Amino acid sequence: MDLFLILLFLHALGAIIAFGPGFASMVVGPMVAKEPQYANFYARTQIATARAIITPVSISMAVTGVALIV
């Protein structure tokens, strides 16, 4: 398989993995607004998700994006 296709696949997969959890906040956010006692837990899960998933995968997307350009 061509290296370009592999990098393109990894780049697209990274976009789905990195930014997919952010769309869950559109569903969970209004639920937390109705029950504010869970707001602290929700905020902590968002921070943990950002540190564990979003940031590393976003960096890998930058690397694969530059590799695609080169």
Buried (B, 14 or more C-beta within 10 A) or exposed (E): EEEEEEBBEBBEBBBEBBEEBEEEEEEEEEEBEEEEEBEEEBEEBBEEBBEEBBEEBBEBBEEBBEBEEE
